[in-house]
Amino acid sequence: MTGHKSLPMFAAGALLLLALAAARPAAAGGAEPAKLEEMLEDLILKSSPLDPMEGFASYYATSLEGRRTTSGHRYHPDKLTAAHNSLPLGTVVRVVNPVTSQAVHVTINDRCAKKSFNFIDLSRAAAKKIGLWGKGRIRVVIIPLLQDKPEKPS
Protein backbone atom coordinates (compact mmCIF):
# COMPACT_ATOMS: atom_id res chain seq x y z
CA MET A 1 0.00 0.00 0.00
CA THR A 2 1.27 3.41 -0.86
CA GLY A 3 -0.57 5.63 1.60
CA HIS A 4 -3.24 6.00 4.21
CA LYS A 5 -5.91 6.89 1.62
CA SER A 6 -5.71 3.36 0.20
CA LEU A 7 -6.67 1.79 3.53
CA PRO A 8 -10.46 2.13 3.18
CA MET A 9 -10.23 0.68 -0.35
CA PHE A 10 -8.18 -2.23 1.03
CA ALA A 11 -10.73 -2.78 3.79
CA ALA A 12 -13.58 -2.75 1.29
CA GLY A 13 -11.75 -5.42 -0.71
CA ALA A 14 -11.25 -7.50 2.43
CA LEU A 15 -14.97 -7.21 3.22
CA LEU A 16 -15.78 -8.40 -0.30
CA LEU A 17 -13.50 -11.41 0.19
CA LEU A 18 -15.18 -12.09 3.51
CA ALA A 19 -18.60 -12.05 1.88
CA LEU A 20 -17.44 -14.36 -0.91
CA ALA A 21 -15.85 -16.78 1.55
CA ALA A 22 -19.06 -16.89 3.58
CA ALA A 23 -21.13 -17.53 0.47
CA ARG A 24 -18.78 -20.13 -1.03
CA PRO A 25 -16.48 -21.80 1.55
CA ALA A 26 -14.85 -23.97 -1.14
CA ALA A 27 -13.48 -20.81 -2.79
CA ALA A 28 -11.40 -20.13 0.31
CA GLY A 29 -8.80 -22.68 -0.73
CA GLY A 30 -9.73 -25.25 1.90
CA ALA A 31 -9.42 -22.87 4.87
CA GLU A 32 -12.20 -23.08 7.42
CA PRO A 33 -14.70 -20.23 6.89
CA ALA A 34 -14.54 -19.18 10.57
CA LYS A 35 -10.72 -18.93 10.46
CA LEU A 36 -10.84 -17.04 7.17
CA GLU A 37 -13.44 -14.65 8.58
CA GLU A 38 -11.23 -14.02 11.62
CA MET A 39 -8.15 -13.33 9.45
CA LEU A 40 -10.05 -10.95 7.17
CA GLU A 41 -11.63 -9.16 10.11
CA ASP A 42 -8.16 -8.62 11.60
CA LEU A 43 -7.08 -7.02 8.31
CA ILE A 44 -10.12 -4.76 8.36
CA LEU A 45 -9.50 -3.72 11.96
CA LYS A 46 -5.89 -2.86 11.13
CA SER A 47 -7.05 -0.67 8.26
CA SER A 48 -9.22 1.60 10.43
CA PRO A 49 -7.73 4.83 11.73
CA LEU A 50 -10.30 4.77 14.56
CA ASP A 51 -9.93 2.88 17.86
CA PRO A 52 -12.45 0.45 19.41
CA MET A 53 -14.42 1.87 22.33
CA GLU A 54 -16.64 0.61 25.12
CA GLY A 55 -19.98 2.26 25.62
CA PHE A 56 -23.70 1.79 25.79
CA ALA A 57 -26.23 0.96 23.09
CA SER A 58 -29.95 1.57 22.84
CA TYR A 59 -32.28 1.50 19.86
CA TYR A 60 -34.47 3.91 17.91
CA ALA A 61 -38.05 4.43 19.06
CA THR A 62 -40.69 2.96 16.77
CA SER A 63 -42.15 6.45 16.27
CA LEU A 64 -39.01 7.55 14.35
CA GLU A 65 -39.67 5.23 11.39
CA GLY A 66 -39.60 7.17 8.12
CA ARG A 67 -37.97 10.30 9.55
CA ARG A 68 -34.88 11.68 7.84
CA THR A 69 -31.53 10.93 9.45
CA THR A 70 -28.57 13.33 9.47
CA SER A 71 -27.24 11.68 6.30
CA GLY A 72 -30.52 12.41 4.50
CA HIS A 73 -31.70 8.78 4.44
CA ARG A 74 -35.02 7.89 6.01
CA TYR A 75 -34.85 5.69 9.11
CA HIS A 76 -35.99 2.16 8.34
CA PRO A 77 -36.06 -0.26 11.31
CA ASP A 78 -35.14 -3.29 9.20
CA LYS A 79 -31.84 -1.81 7.91
CA LEU A 80 -28.58 -2.22 9.80
CA THR A 81 -27.91 1.43 10.64
CA ALA A 82 -27.03 3.44 13.73
CA ALA A 83 -26.56 6.91 15.19
CA HIS A 84 -23.38 8.02 16.96
CA ASN A 85 -22.42 11.48 18.18
CA SER A 86 -18.87 11.62 16.77
CA LEU A 87 -18.04 8.81 14.33
CA PRO A 88 -18.03 10.04 10.73
CA LEU A 89 -21.19 9.39 8.73
CA GLY A 90 -20.69 6.35 6.51
CA THR A 91 -18.43 4.57 9.00
CA VAL A 92 -19.13 0.85 9.25
CA VAL A 93 -18.85 -0.33 12.86
CA ARG A 94 -19.05 -3.69 14.54
CA VAL A 95 -21.12 -3.55 17.71
CA VAL A 96 -20.49 -6.46 20.08
CA ASN A 97 -22.50 -7.51 23.11
CA PRO A 98 -19.63 -8.72 25.35
CA VAL A 99 -21.98 -10.79 27.54
CA THR A 100 -23.30 -12.95 24.69
CA SER A 101 -20.59 -12.35 22.02
CA GLN A 102 -23.37 -11.48 19.54
CA ALA A 103 -22.22 -8.91 17.00
CA VAL A 104 -23.65 -6.82 14.18
CA HIS A 105 -22.14 -4.55 11.53
CA VAL A 106 -23.97 -1.25 11.09
CA THR A 107 -23.41 1.92 9.10
CA ILE A 108 -23.45 5.24 10.94
CA ASN A 109 -26.00 7.43 9.14
CA ASP A 110 -27.33 9.62 11.95
CA ARG A 111 -26.31 11.63 15.01
CA CYS A 112 -27.48 11.22 18.58
CA ALA A 113 -27.30 13.57 21.54
CA LYS A 114 -23.82 14.16 22.95
CA LYS A 115 -23.20 12.23 26.15
CA SER A 116 -20.28 12.04 28.58
CA PHE A 117 -19.78 8.38 27.57
CA ASN A 118 -19.63 6.49 24.26
CA PHE A 119 -23.11 5.81 23.05
CA ILE A 120 -24.66 4.28 19.91
CA ASP A 121 -28.33 4.18 18.94
CA LEU A 122 -29.15 1.11 16.80
CA SER A 123 -31.93 0.30 14.37
CA ARG A 124 -34.44 -2.33 15.48
CA ALA A 125 -32.86 -5.02 13.24
CA ALA A 126 -29.38 -4.34 14.66
CA ALA A 127 -30.70 -4.34 18.25
CA LYS A 128 -32.28 -7.75 17.71
CA LYS A 129 -29.04 -9.22 16.30
CA ILE A 130 -27.08 -8.45 19.49
CA GLY A 131 -29.79 -9.30 22.01
CA LEU A 132 -30.61 -5.69 22.90
CA TRP A 133 -34.25 -5.66 21.76
CA GLY A 134 -36.57 -5.25 24.75
CA LYS A 135 -33.77 -4.39 27.19
CA GLY A 136 -33.55 -0.62 26.71
CA ARG A 137 -29.79 -0.20 27.06
CA ILE A 138 -26.77 -2.51 27.34
CA ARG A 139 -22.99 -2.16 27.53
CA VAL A 140 -21.29 -2.86 24.18
CA VAL A 141 -17.96 -2.65 22.40
CA ILE A 142 -18.01 -0.37 19.34
CA ILE A 143 -15.34 -1.25 16.75
CA PRO A 144 -15.04 1.14 13.77
CA LEU A 145 -14.10 -0.96 10.72
CA LEU A 146 -13.94 1.37 7.75
CA GLN A 147 -15.50 4.41 6.21
CA ASP A 148 -17.68 4.37 3.13
CA LYS A 149 -19.27 7.29 1.39
CA PRO A 150 -22.94 7.42 2.43
CA GLU A 151 -25.39 6.51 -0.28
CA LYS A 152 -27.37 9.32 -1.85
CA PRO A 153 -30.64 9.97 0.01
CA SER A 154 -33.61 8.24 -1.53
Helices and strands as residue ranges (DSSP letters): G 4-6, H 7-23, G 25-28, H 33-47, E 53-59, G 62-64, E 81-84, E 91-97, E 102-110, E 119-122, H 124-129, E 138-147
